Each structure stands twice: as C-alpha cells, then as structure tokens.
Amino acid sequence: MLIVWMMLTLQSESHVKLFESQYQQYGATALRMKVFMFIQQMLNSSVYSDDSKCALIMRQRVFRLLNELCDRFDGDGTMSQQPGIMTLCADLIKTP
C-alpha cells in the first residue's frame, strides 16, 4: 500500500521534493521488510493463484506497479538487485 501511495503522490510536482526527504524512508523500510518476496508469496496464495478475473487483475496491477517502479528507480540497477524481485517478475510474466 505504501508503494502505491508513493507512486501516486510522485505525480505531483510539489511531492517530488517531499519524496527526496520524507517518502524515501518508506521505500527503505519496504526493502528491509523484503516487500518483493512478500508480494510474491501473496500472489502465490490460493486467493490470487487461480484463473479468476480478480487474480488476473491483481497480477496485472502488480506488474504495472513494478514496471513503473523500475522505470523510475532502477537507473543504477539497485532495484534489480533486491531480493525476490526477479522471481516475482518471472512469475508475473507467466500470467497471460
């Protein structure tokens, strides 16, 4: 939820300066909590691993969020080095 909120607030010019000082700590906390591994476990649960419309929408939204995160913050390759992100991306790519 913090990642989604952060991405939405980054659309505003006034929030970009706040991000550099305040919001960055949320990202660091999420990475320490191994957020990508948690998201993968959540998507592999029985609720989201079936072929339902809800599961498909959830997987597509997470994929788009990861795409946006990597576009914005992986210029130096630090995002791609985070634990669990590559396996999460691989699982999401397998989704039709």
C-alpha positions in Angstrom: 0.0 0.0 0.0 2.8 2.4 0.8 4.4 1.8 -2.6 1.1 2.5 -4.4 0.6 5.7 -2.4 4.2 6.8 -3.0 3.8 6.3 -6.8 0.5 8.3 -6.8 2.0 11.2 -4.9 5.0 11.3 -7.1 2.8 12.5 -10.0 2.6 15.9 -8.3 5.5 18.3 -8.7 5.2 19.5 -5.1 5.6 16.0 -3.8 8.8 15.3 -5.6 10.7 17.4 -3.1 8.9 15.7 -0.2 9.9 12.4 -1.7 13.6 13.2 -1.6 13.4 13.9 2.1 10.4 12.1 3.7 9.0 9.4 1.4 12.3 7.8 0.7 12.3 6.2 4.2 9.1 4.3 3.3 10.9 2.7 0.4 13.9 1.8 2.5 11.6 0.2 5.1 9.7 -1.7 2.5 13.0 -3.1 1.1 14.2 -4.1 4.6 11.0 -5.9 5.0 11.6 -7.8 1.7 8.5 -6.4 0.1 9.0 -8.2 -3.2 9.2 -11.6 -1.5 6.0 -10.8 0.4 4.2 -9.8 -2.8 5.3 -13.0 -4.5 4.0 -15.1 -1.6 0.8 -13.2 -1.6 0.2 -13.7 -5.3 1.0 -17.4 -5.0 -1.6 -17.8 -2.3 -4.8 -19.7 -3.2 -6.7 -16.4 -3.5 -4.6 -15.0 -6.3 -3.1 -18.1 -8.0 -6.3 -19.3 -9.7 -7.6 -18.2 -13.1 -10.3 -15.8 -11.7 -10.8 -12.3 -13.0 -9.8 -10.9 -9.6 -6.5 -12.8 -9.7 -5.7 -11.7 -13.2 -6.4 -8.0 -12.4 -4.3 -8.2 -9.2 -1.3 -9.7 -11.1 -1.6 -7.1 -13.9 -1.7 -4.3 -11.4 1.3 -5.6 -9.5 3.2 -6.0 -12.9 2.4 -2.4 -13.9 3.4 -1.1 -10.5 6.7 -3.0 -10.7 7.2 -1.6 -14.2 6.7 1.9 -13.0 9.0 1.4 -10.0 11.8 0.1 -12.2 11.4 2.8 -14.8 11.7 5.5 -12.1 14.3 4.0 -9.7 16.4 1.4 -11.4 18.7 3.7 -13.3 21.7 2.4 -11.3 20.5 -1.2 -11.1 19.7 -1.2 -7.4 16.1 -2.3 -7.8 17.0 -5.3 -9.8 19.4 -6.4 -7.0 16.7 -6.5 -4.4 15.8 -10.0 -3.0 12.8 -11.5 -4.7 12.2 -9.0 -7.5 13.5 -11.2 -10.3 11.4 -14.2 -9.3 8.4 -12.0 -8.8 8.8 -10.6 -12.3 9.2 -14.1 -13.7 6.0 -15.2 -12.0 4.1 -12.2 -13.3 5.4 -12.6 -16.9 4.0 -16.1 -16.9 0.5 -14.7 -16.3 -1.5 -14.5 -19.5 
